[in-house]
């Protein structure tokens, strides 16, 4: 006995399918890179999917929606970790997270201005952080933001 598949009246856009549990998935391969977005709300899935397609051509757009913490993790793993000794990884990450990460880490890259860096340095100094700690953390953030600029995120 064959099963009959119940068809829905919902017409889905191209590259979108409905998964079990009511989740939608939009997926497409562009230039050898897969773009995949899923979620419960079809409108939100489509908006995010279209945004990610636009980001393929213009990485600056992605910088509008990537936080300093997210970029720091990506940058540190890609650029810094391969060049430093394993024993230095944890202290460097920890110094960032305990300074700039806790203050402005949740800000989007595109929104960070010099004034935010200066205010953070002042706050950290007022909290009693050592000048050497601030210099080291600032150097790390400077490298990170310079790389974001070179990658056209900002």
PANU-917404 format. One record per residue: residue number from 1; residue in three letters; x, y, z of N, C-alpha, C, O in turn. Coordinates in nm, 2 decimals. Layout:
<tivos>
{tivo NUM, ALA, {X, Y, Z}, {X, Y, Z}, {X, Y, Z}, {X, Y, Z}},
...
</tivos>
This chain:
<tivos>
{tivo 1, UNK, {0.08, -0.12, 0.00}, {0.00, 0.00, 0.00}, {0.09, 0.13, 0.00}, {0.18, 0.14, 0.08}},
{tivo 2, UNK, {0.06, 0.22, -0.09}, {0.15, 0.34, -0.10}, {0.09, 0.45, -0.01}, {-0.03, 0.46, 0.01}},
{tivo 3, UNK, {0.18, 0.52, 0.04}, {0.15, 0.64, 0.13}, {0.12, 0.76, 0.04}, {0.18, 0.78, -0.06}},
{tivo 4, UNK, {0.02, 0.83, 0.08}, {0.00, 0.96, 0.00}, {0.06, 1.07, 0.07}, {0.05, 1.08, 0.20}},
{tivo 5, UNK, {0.13, 1.15, 0.00}, {0.20, 1.27, 0.06}, {0.10, 1.39, 0.06}, {0.04, 1.42, -0.05}},
{tivo 6, UNK, {0.08, 1.44, 0.17}, {-0.01, 1.56, 0.18}, {0.06, 1.68, 0.13}, {0.16, 1.72, 0.19}},
{tivo 7, UNK, {0.01, 1.74, 0.03}, {0.07, 1.87, -0.02}, {0.02, 1.99, 0.05}, {-0.10, 2.00, 0.09}},
{tivo 8, UNK, {0.11, 2.08, 0.07}, {0.07, 2.20, 0.14}, {0.04, 2.31, 0.03}, {0.08, 2.30, -0.08}},
{tivo 9, UNK, {-0.05, 2.40, 0.07}, {-0.08, 2.51, -0.02}, {0.02, 2.61, -0.03}, {0.02, 2.71, -0.11}},
{tivo 10, UNK, {0.12, 2.60, 0.06}, {0.23, 2.70, 0.07}, {0.33, 2.69, -0.04}, {0.38, 2.58, -0.06}},
{tivo 11, UNK, {0.35, 2.79, -0.12}, {0.44, 2.80, -0.23}, {0.57, 2.86, -0.17}, {0.58, 2.97, -0.14}},
{tivo 12, UNK, {0.68, 2.77, -0.17}, {0.81, 2.82, -0.12}, {0.89, 2.88, -0.23}, {0.89, 2.84, -0.34}},
{tivo 13, UNK, {0.97, 2.98, -0.19}, {1.06, 3.04, -0.29}, {1.17, 2.94, -0.33}, {1.19, 2.84, -0.26}},
{tivo 14, UNK, {1.24, 2.97, -0.44}, {1.35, 2.89, -0.49}, {1.45, 2.88, -0.38}, {1.48, 2.97, -0.31}},
{tivo 15, UNK, {1.52, 2.76, -0.37}, {1.62, 2.73, -0.28}, {1.58, 2.72, -0.13}, {1.66, 2.71, -0.04}},
{tivo 16, UNK, {1.45, 2.72, -0.11}, {1.39, 2.70, 0.03}, {1.31, 2.57, 0.03}, {1.24, 2.54, -0.06}},
{tivo 17, UNK, {1.33, 2.50, 0.15}, {1.25, 2.38, 0.17}, {1.21, 2.38, 0.32}, {1.26, 2.45, 0.40}},
{tivo 18, UNK, {1.10, 2.31, 0.34}, {1.05, 2.30, 0.47}, {1.09, 2.17, 0.53}, {1.06, 2.06, 0.48}},
{tivo 19, UNK, {1.15, 2.18, 0.65}, {1.20, 2.06, 0.72}, {1.10, 2.01, 0.82}, {1.00, 2.08, 0.85}},
{tivo 20, UNK, {1.12, 1.89, 0.88}, {1.04, 1.84, 0.98}, {1.03, 1.94, 1.10}, {1.13, 2.00, 1.13}},
{tivo 21, UNK, {0.92, 1.95, 1.16}, {0.91, 2.04, 1.28}, {0.88, 2.18, 1.24}, {0.87, 2.27, 1.33}},
{tivo 22, UNK, {0.85, 2.21, 1.12}, {0.82, 2.34, 1.07}, {0.93, 2.44, 1.05}, {0.91, 2.56, 1.04}},
{tivo 23, UNK, {1.05, 2.38, 1.05}, {1.17, 2.47, 1.02}, {1.19, 2.49, 0.87}, {1.17, 2.39, 0.80}},
{tivo 24, UNK, {1.23, 2.61, 0.83}, {1.26, 2.64, 0.69}, {1.41, 2.64, 0.68}, {1.48, 2.68, 0.77}},
{tivo 25, UNK, {1.46, 2.60, 0.56}, {1.60, 2.60, 0.53}, {1.62, 2.66, 0.39}, {1.56, 2.61, 0.29}},
{tivo 26, UNK, {1.70, 2.76, 0.38}, {1.74, 2.82, 0.25}, {1.88, 2.78, 0.23}, {1.97, 2.80, 0.31}},
{tivo 27, UNK, {1.91, 2.72, 0.11}, {2.05, 2.68, 0.09}, {2.08, 2.69, -0.06}, {2.00, 2.67, -0.15}},
{tivo 28, UNK, {2.21, 2.74, -0.09}, {2.25, 2.76, -0.22}, {2.41, 2.76, -0.22}, {2.47, 2.81, -0.13}},
{tivo 29, UNK, {2.46, 2.71, -0.33}, {2.61, 2.71, -0.35}, {2.64, 2.82, -0.45}, {2.59, 2.83, -0.56}},
{tivo 30, UNK, {2.73, 2.91, -0.40}, {2.78, 3.02, -0.49}, {2.93, 3.03, -0.48}, {2.99, 3.04, -0.37}},
{tivo 31, UNK, {2.99, 3.02, -0.60}, {3.14, 3.03, -0.61}, {3.20, 2.92, -0.52}, {3.31, 2.95, -0.46}},
{tivo 32, UNK, {3.15, 2.80, -0.51}, {3.20, 2.70, -0.43}, {3.18, 2.71, -0.28}, {3.24, 2.63, -0.20}},
{tivo 33, UNK, {3.10, 2.81, -0.24}, {3.08, 2.83, -0.10}, {2.93, 2.81, -0.07}, {2.85, 2.87, -0.14}},
{tivo 34, UNK, {2.89, 2.73, 0.03}, {2.75, 2.71, 0.06}, {2.70, 2.81, 0.15}, {2.76, 2.84, 0.25}},
{tivo 35, UNK, {2.58, 2.87, 0.11}, {2.51, 2.96, 0.20}, {2.39, 2.88, 0.25}, {2.31, 2.83, 0.18}},
{tivo 36, UNK, {2.38, 2.88, 0.39}, {2.27, 2.80, 0.45}, {2.21, 2.88, 0.56}, {2.29, 2.93, 0.65}},
{tivo 37, UNK, {2.08, 2.90, 0.56}, {2.01, 2.97, 0.67}, {1.89, 2.89, 0.71}, {1.82, 2.84, 0.62}},
{tivo 38, UNK, {1.86, 2.87, 0.84}, {1.74, 2.80, 0.88}, {1.68, 2.87, 0.99}, {1.74, 2.94, 1.07}},
{tivo 39, UNK, {1.55, 2.84, 1.01}, {1.47, 2.90, 1.12}, {1.33, 2.87, 1.10}, {1.28, 2.81, 1.01}},
{tivo 40, UNK, {1.25, 2.91, 1.20}, {1.11, 2.88, 1.21}, {1.02, 2.98, 1.13}, {0.92, 2.95, 1.08}},
{tivo 41, UNK, {1.08, 3.10, 1.11}, {1.00, 3.21, 1.04}, {1.05, 3.22, 0.90}, {1.17, 3.26, 0.88}},
{tivo 42, UNK, {0.97, 3.20, 0.80}, {1.01, 3.20, 0.66}, {1.06, 3.34, 0.62}, {1.16, 3.35, 0.55}},
{tivo 43, UNK, {0.99, 3.44, 0.66}, {1.04, 3.58, 0.63}, {1.18, 3.61, 0.68}, {1.26, 3.66, 0.61}},
{tivo 44, UNK, {1.20, 3.57, 0.81}, {1.34, 3.60, 0.86}, {1.44, 3.52, 0.79}, {1.55, 3.56, 0.77}},
{tivo 45, UNK, {1.41, 3.39, 0.76}, {1.50, 3.31, 0.69}, {1.54, 3.37, 0.55}, {1.65, 3.37, 0.51}},
{tivo 46, UNK, {1.44, 3.41, 0.48}, {1.46, 3.47, 0.35}, {1.54, 3.60, 0.36}, {1.63, 3.62, 0.27}},
{tivo 47, UNK, {1.51, 3.69, 0.46}, {1.59, 3.81, 0.47}, {1.74, 3.78, 0.50}, {1.83, 3.84, 0.44}},
{tivo 48, UNK, {1.76, 3.69, 0.59}, {1.90, 3.65, 0.63}, {1.97, 3.59, 0.51}, {2.09, 3.61, 0.49}},
{tivo 49, UNK, {1.90, 3.50, 0.44}, {1.95, 3.44, 0.32}, {2.00, 3.54, 0.21}, {2.11, 3.53, 0.16}},
{tivo 50, UNK, {1.91, 3.63, 0.18}, {1.94, 3.74, 0.09}, {2.06, 3.82, 0.13}, {2.14, 3.86, 0.05}},
{tivo 51, UNK, {2.06, 3.85, 0.26}, {2.17, 3.93, 0.32}, {2.31, 3.86, 0.30}, {2.41, 3.92, 0.26}},
{tivo 52, UNK, {2.31, 3.73, 0.33}, {2.43, 3.65, 0.31}, {2.48, 3.64, 0.17}, {2.60, 3.64, 0.14}},
{tivo 53, UNK, {2.38, 3.64, 0.08}, {2.42, 3.64, -0.07}, {2.48, 3.77, -0.10}, {2.58, 3.78, -0.17}},
{tivo 54, UNK, {2.43, 3.88, -0.05}, {2.49, 4.01, -0.08}, {2.63, 4.03, -0.02}, {2.71, 4.09, -0.07}},
{tivo 55, UNK, {2.65, 3.96, 0.10}, {2.78, 3.97, 0.16}, {2.89, 3.90, 0.08}, {3.00, 3.93, 0.10}},
{tivo 56, UNK, {2.85, 3.80, 0.00}, {2.94, 3.74, -0.09}, {3.02, 3.84, -0.17}, {3.14, 3.82, -0.20}},
{tivo 57, UNK, {2.95, 3.94, -0.23}, {3.01, 4.03, -0.31}, {3.07, 4.15, -0.24}, {3.15, 4.22, -0.29}},
{tivo 58, UNK, {3.01, 4.18, -0.12}, {3.06, 4.30, -0.04}, {3.08, 4.26, 0.10}, {2.98, 4.27, 0.18}},
{tivo 59, UNK, {3.20, 4.21, 0.14}, {3.22, 4.17, 0.28}, {3.20, 4.28, 0.38}, {3.18, 4.26, 0.50}},
{tivo 60, UNK, {3.20, 4.41, 0.34}, {3.18, 4.52, 0.43}, {3.04, 4.51, 0.50}, {3.02, 4.54, 0.61}},
{tivo 61, UNK, {2.94, 4.46, 0.42}, {2.81, 4.44, 0.47}, {2.81, 4.34, 0.59}, {2.73, 4.36, 0.69}},
{tivo 62, UNK, {2.89, 4.24, 0.59}, {2.90, 4.14, 0.70}, {2.95, 4.21, 0.82}, {2.91, 4.17, 0.93}},
{tivo 63, UNK, {3.04, 4.31, 0.81}, {3.09, 4.38, 0.92}, {2.98, 4.46, 1.00}, {3.00, 4.49, 1.12}},
{tivo 64, UNK, {2.87, 4.49, 0.93}, {2.76, 4.55, 0.99}, {2.70, 4.46, 1.10}, {2.64, 4.51, 1.20}},
{tivo 65, UNK, {2.71, 4.33, 1.08}, {2.64, 4.24, 1.17}, {2.73, 4.14, 1.24}, {2.69, 4.04, 1.29}},
{tivo 66, UNK, {2.86, 4.17, 1.24}, {2.96, 4.09, 1.32}, {3.01, 4.17, 1.44}, {3.05, 4.28, 1.42}},
{tivo 67, UNK, {3.01, 4.11, 1.55}, {3.05, 4.18, 1.67}, {3.21, 4.17, 1.69}, {3.27, 4.09, 1.62}},
{tivo 68, UNK, {3.26, 4.25, 1.77}, {3.40, 4.25, 1.79}, {3.45, 4.11, 1.85}, {3.55, 4.06, 1.81}},
{tivo 69, UNK, {3.37, 4.06, 1.94}, {3.40, 3.93, 1.99}, {3.41, 3.82, 1.88}, {3.50, 3.74, 1.88}},
{tivo 70, UNK, {3.31, 3.82, 1.80}, {3.30, 3.72, 1.69}, {3.42, 3.74, 1.60}, {3.49, 3.64, 1.56}},
{tivo 71, UNK, {3.45, 3.86, 1.56}, {3.57, 3.89, 1.47}, {3.70, 3.86, 1.54}, {3.79, 3.80, 1.48}},
{tivo 72, UNK, {3.71, 3.89, 1.67}, {3.83, 3.86, 1.74}, {3.86, 3.71, 1.74}, {3.97, 3.67, 1.72}},
{tivo 73, UNK, {3.76, 3.63, 1.77}, {3.78, 3.48, 1.77}, {3.82, 3.43, 1.63}, {3.91, 3.35, 1.62}},
{tivo 74, UNK, {3.75, 3.48, 1.53}, {3.79, 3.44, 1.39}, {3.93, 3.49, 1.35}, {4.01, 3.41, 1.30}},
{tivo 75, UNK, {3.96, 3.62, 1.39}, {4.09, 3.67, 1.36}, {4.20, 3.60, 1.43}, {4.31, 3.56, 1.38}},
{tivo 76, UNK, {4.18, 3.58, 1.56}, {4.28, 3.52, 1.65}, {4.31, 3.37, 1.60}, {4.43, 3.33, 1.59}},
{tivo 77, UNK, {4.21, 3.30, 1.57}, {4.23, 3.16, 1.52}, {4.30, 3.16, 1.39}, {4.39, 3.07, 1.37}},
{tivo 78, UNK, {4.27, 3.25, 1.30}, {4.32, 3.25, 1.16}, {4.46, 3.31, 1.16}, {4.55, 3.25, 1.09}},
{tivo 79, UNK, {4.48, 3.42, 1.22}, {4.60, 3.50, 1.20}, {4.70, 3.49, 1.32}, {4.82, 3.48, 1.29}},
{tivo 80, UNK, {4.66, 3.48, 1.44}, {4.75, 3.49, 1.55}, {4.80, 3.35, 1.60}, {4.91, 3.33, 1.62}},
{tivo 81, UNK, {4.70, 3.26, 1.62}, {4.74, 3.12, 1.67}, {4.85, 3.05, 1.60}, {4.94, 2.99, 1.66}},
{tivo 82, UNK, {4.84, 3.05, 1.46}, {4.95, 2.98, 1.39}, {5.09, 3.04, 1.41}, {5.19, 2.97, 1.39}},
{tivo 83, UNK, {5.10, 3.16, 1.46}, {5.23, 3.23, 1.47}, {5.28, 3.24, 1.61}, {5.39, 3.28, 1.64}},
{tivo 84, UNK, {5.21, 3.19, 1.71}, {5.25, 3.20, 1.85}, {5.26, 3.06, 1.91}, {5.21, 2.96, 1.86}},
{tivo 85, UNK, {5.33, 3.05, 2.02}, {5.35, 2.93, 2.09}, {5.22, 2.89, 2.17}, {5.14, 2.98, 2.21}},
{tivo 86, UNK, {5.19, 2.76, 2.18}, {5.06, 2.72, 2.24}, {5.04, 2.77, 2.38}, {4.93, 2.80, 2.42}},
{tivo 87, UNK, {5.15, 2.79, 2.46}, {5.13, 2.84, 2.59}, {5.09, 2.99, 2.60}, {5.05, 3.03, 2.70}},
{tivo 88, UNK, {5.10, 3.06, 2.49}, {5.06, 3.20, 2.48}, {4.91, 3.22, 2.44}, {4.86, 3.33, 2.46}},
{tivo 89, UNK, {4.85, 3.12, 2.39}, {4.72, 3.13, 2.34}, {4.62, 3.17, 2.45}, {4.55, 3.27, 2.43}},
{tivo 90, UNK, {4.61, 3.10, 2.55}, {4.51, 3.12, 2.66}, {4.54, 3.26, 2.72}, {4.44, 3.34, 2.74}},
{tivo 91, UNK, {4.66, 3.30, 2.76}, {4.68, 3.43, 2.82}, {4.64, 3.55, 2.73}, {4.58, 3.65, 2.78}},
{tivo 92, UNK, {4.67, 3.53, 2.60}, {4.63, 3.64, 2.51}, {4.48, 3.65, 2.49}, {4.42, 3.76, 2.50}},
{tivo 93, UNK, {4.41, 3.54, 2.48}, {4.26, 3.54, 2.47}, {4.20, 3.60, 2.60}, {4.11, 3.68, 2.59}},
{tivo 94, UNK, {4.25, 3.55, 2.71}, {4.20, 3.59, 2.84}, {4.22, 3.74, 2.86}, {4.13, 3.81, 2.92}},
{tivo 95, UNK, {4.33, 3.79, 2.82}, {4.36, 3.94, 2.84}, {4.26, 4.02, 2.76}, {4.21, 4.12, 2.80}},
{tivo 96, UNK, {4.23, 3.98, 2.64}, {4.13, 4.05, 2.55}, {3.99, 4.04, 2.62}, {3.93, 4.14, 2.64}},
{tivo 97, UNK, {3.95, 3.92, 2.66}, {3.82, 3.90, 2.71}, {3.80, 3.97, 2.84}, {3.69, 4.02, 2.87}},
{tivo 98, UNK, {3.90, 3.99, 2.92}, {3.89, 4.06, 3.05}, {3.90, 4.21, 3.04}, {3.88, 4.28, 3.14}},
{tivo 99, UNK, {3.93, 4.26, 2.92}, {3.95, 4.40, 2.90}, {3.84, 4.45, 2.80}, {3.73, 4.48, 2.83}},
{tivo 100, UNK, {3.88, 4.45, 2.67}, {3.80, 4.50, 2.57}, {3.68, 4.41, 2.54}, {3.57, 4.46, 2.51}},
{tivo 101, UNK, {3.70, 4.28, 2.56}, {3.59, 4.19, 2.53}, {3.47, 4.21, 2.62}, {3.36, 4.20, 2.58}},
{tivo 102, UNK, {3.50, 4.24, 2.75}, {3.39, 4.25, 2.85}, {3.32, 4.39, 2.83}, {3.21, 4.41, 2.87}},
{tivo 103, UNK, {3.39, 4.49, 2.78}, {3.34, 4.62, 2.77}, {3.27, 4.65, 2.63}, {3.16, 4.70, 2.63}},
{tivo 104, UNK, {3.34, 4.62, 2.52}, {3.28, 4.65, 2.39}, {3.27, 4.53, 2.30}, {3.25, 4.54, 2.18}},
{tivo 105, UNK, {3.29, 4.41, 2.35}, {3.29, 4.29, 2.27}, {3.16, 4.26, 2.20}, {3.16, 4.20, 2.10}},
{tivo 106, UNK, {3.05, 4.31, 2.26}, {2.92, 4.29, 2.19}, {2.88, 4.39, 2.09}, {2.77, 4.39, 2.03}},
{tivo 107, UNK, {2.97, 4.49, 2.07}, {2.94, 4.60, 1.97}, {2.97, 4.54, 1.83}, {3.06, 4.46, 1.81}},
{tivo 108, UNK, {2.89, 4.59, 1.73}, {2.92, 4.55, 1.60}, {3.05, 4.62, 1.55}, {3.07, 4.74, 1.58}},
{tivo 109, UNK, {3.13, 4.56, 1.47}, {3.25, 4.62, 1.41}, {3.22, 4.75, 1.35}, {3.30, 4.85, 1.37}},
{tivo 110, UNK, {3.12, 4.76, 1.27}, {3.09, 4.88, 1.19}, {3.06, 5.00, 1.29}, {3.06, 5.11, 1.24}},
{tivo 111, UNK, {3.02, 4.97, 1.41}, {2.98, 5.08, 1.50}, {3.09, 5.13, 1.59}, {3.08, 5.23, 1.66}},
{tivo 112, UNK, {3.20, 5.05, 1.60}, {3.31, 5.09, 1.69}, {3.39, 5.21, 1.63}, {3.43, 5.21, 1.52}},
{tivo 113, UNK, {3.41, 5.31, 1.72}, {3.48, 5.43, 1.68}, {3.60, 5.45, 1.78}, {3.60, 5.38, 1.88}},
{tivo 114, UNK, {3.69, 5.53, 1.75}, {3.80, 5.56, 1.84}, {3.76, 5.60, 1.98}, {3.82, 5.56, 2.08}},
{tivo 115, UNK, {3.65, 5.67, 1.99}, {3.60, 5.72, 2.12}, {3.56, 5.60, 2.21}, {3.58, 5.61, 2.33}},
{tivo 116, UNK, {3.52, 5.49, 2.15}, {3.48, 5.37, 2.23}, {3.61, 5.31, 2.29}, {3.61, 5.26, 2.40}},
{tivo 117, UNK, {3.71, 5.31, 2.21}, {3.84, 5.25, 2.25}, {3.89, 5.34, 2.37}, {3.94, 5.28, 2.47}},
{tivo 118, UNK, {3.89, 5.47, 2.35}, {3.94, 5.56, 2.45}, {3.86, 5.55, 2.58}, {3.92, 5.54, 2.69}},
{tivo 119, UNK, {3.73, 5.54, 2.57}, {3.64, 5.53, 2.69}, {3.67, 5.40, 2.76}, {3.68, 5.39, 2.89}},
{tivo 120, UNK, {3.69, 5.29, 2.69}, {3.72, 5.16, 2.74}, {3.85, 5.17, 2.82}, {3.87, 5.11, 2.93}},
{tivo 121, UNK, {3.96, 5.23, 2.76}, {4.09, 5.24, 2.82}, {4.07, 5.32, 2.95}, {4.13, 5.28, 3.06}},
{tivo 122, UNK, {4.00, 5.42, 2.95}, {3.98, 5.51, 3.08}, {3.91, 5.42, 3.18}, {3.95, 5.42, 3.30}},
{tivo 123, UNK, {3.80, 5.35, 3.14}, {3.73, 5.27, 3.24}, {3.81, 5.16, 3.30}, {3.81, 5.14, 3.42}},
{tivo 124, UNK, {3.89, 5.10, 3.22}, {3.98, 4.99, 3.26}, {4.09, 5.05, 3.36}, {4.13, 4.98, 3.45}},
{tivo 125, UNK, {4.14, 5.16, 3.32}, {4.24, 5.23, 3.41}, {4.18, 5.26, 3.54}, {4.24, 5.25, 3.64}},
{tivo 126, UNK, {4.06, 5.32, 3.54}, {3.99, 5.35, 3.66}, {3.96, 5.23, 3.75}, {3.95, 5.24, 3.87}},
{tivo 127, UNK, {3.94, 5.11, 3.69}, {3.92, 4.99, 3.76}, {4.05, 4.93, 3.82}, {4.05, 4.84, 3.90}},
{tivo 128, UNK, {4.16, 4.99, 3.79}, {4.29, 4.95, 3.84}, {4.37, 4.86, 3.76}, {4.46, 4.79, 3.81}},
{tivo 129, UNK, {4.34, 4.84, 3.63}, {4.42, 4.76, 3.54}, {4.56, 4.82, 3.53}, {4.57, 4.94, 3.51}},
{tivo 130, UNK, {4.66, 4.74, 3.52}, {4.79, 4.79, 3.51}, {4.82, 4.84, 3.37}, {4.76, 4.80, 3.27}},
{tivo 131, UNK, {4.90, 4.95, 3.36}, {4.93, 5.01, 3.23}, {4.98, 4.90, 3.13}, {4.95, 4.91, 3.01}},
{tivo 132, UNK, {5.06, 4.81, 3.17}, {5.12, 4.71, 3.08}, {5.01, 4.62, 3.03}, {5.01, 4.58, 2.91}},
{tivo 133, UNK, {4.91, 4.59, 3.11}, {4.79, 4.51, 3.07}, {4.71, 4.58, 2.96}, {4.67, 4.53, 2.86}},
{tivo 134, UNK, {4.69, 4.71, 2.98}, {4.62, 4.80, 2.89}, {4.70, 4.81, 2.76}, {4.63, 4.80, 2.65}},
{tivo 135, UNK, {4.83, 4.82, 2.76}, {4.91, 4.83, 2.64}, {4.90, 4.70, 2.56}, {4.88, 4.70, 2.44}},
{tivo 136, UNK, {4.91, 4.59, 2.63}, {4.90, 4.46, 2.56}, {4.77, 4.44, 2.50}, {4.76, 4.39, 2.38}},
{tivo 137, UNK, {4.66, 4.46, 2.57}, {4.52, 4.44, 2.52}, {4.50, 4.54, 2.41}, {4.43, 4.50, 2.31}},
{tivo 138, UNK, {4.54, 4.66, 2.42}, {4.52, 4.76, 2.31}, {4.59, 4.72, 2.19}, {4.54, 4.73, 2.08}},
{tivo 139, UNK, {4.71, 4.67, 2.20}, {4.79, 4.62, 2.08}, {4.72, 4.50, 2.01}, {4.71, 4.50, 1.89}},
{tivo 140, UNK, {4.66, 4.41, 2.09}, {4.58, 4.30, 2.03}, {4.46, 4.35, 1.96}, {4.43, 4.31, 1.85}},
{tivo 141, UNK, {4.38, 4.44, 2.02}, {4.26, 4.50, 1.96}, {4.30, 4.58, 1.83}, {4.23, 4.57, 1.73}},
{tivo 142, UNK, {4.41, 4.65, 1.84}, {4.46, 4.73, 1.72}, {4.49, 4.63, 1.61}, {4.44, 4.66, 1.49}},
{tivo 143, UNK, {4.56, 4.53, 1.63}, {4.59, 4.43, 1.53}, {4.46, 4.37, 1.47}, {4.44, 4.35, 1.35}},
{tivo 144, UNK, {4.37, 4.34, 1.56}, {4.24, 4.28, 1.52}, {4.16, 4.37, 1.43}, {4.11, 4.33, 1.33}},
{tivo 145, UNK, {4.15, 4.50, 1.47}, {4.07, 4.59, 1.39}, {4.14, 4.63, 1.26}, {4.08, 4.65, 1.16}},
{tivo 146, UNK, {4.27, 4.63, 1.26}, {4.35, 4.65, 1.14}, {4.32, 4.54, 1.04}, {4.30, 4.56, 0.92}},
{tivo 147, UNK, {4.32, 4.42, 1.09}, {4.28, 4.30, 1.00}, {4.14, 4.31, 0.95}, {4.11, 4.28, 0.84}},
{tivo 148, UNK, {4.05, 4.36, 1.04}, {3.91, 4.38, 0.99}, {3.90, 4.48, 0.88}, {3.83, 4.46, 0.79}},
{tivo 149, UNK, {3.98, 4.58, 0.89}, {3.99, 4.69, 0.79}, {4.05, 4.63, 0.66}, {4.00, 4.65, 0.55}},
{tivo 150, UNK, {4.16, 4.55, 0.67}, {4.22, 4.49, 0.55}, {4.12, 4.39, 0.49}, {4.13, 4.37, 0.36}},
{tivo 151, UNK, {4.04, 4.33, 0.56}, {3.94, 4.23, 0.51}, {3.81, 4.30, 0.47}, {3.71, 4.23, 0.44}},
{tivo 152, UNK, {3.81, 4.43, 0.47}, {3.69, 4.52, 0.43}, {3.57, 4.49, 0.52}, {3.45, 4.50, 0.47}},
{tivo 153, UNK, {3.59, 4.46, 0.64}, {3.47, 4.45, 0.73}, {3.44, 4.58, 0.79}, {3.32, 4.61, 0.82}},
{tivo 154, UNK, {3.54, 4.67, 0.80}, {3.52, 4.81, 0.84}, {3.60, 4.90, 0.75}, {3.60, 5.02, 0.76}},
</tivos>
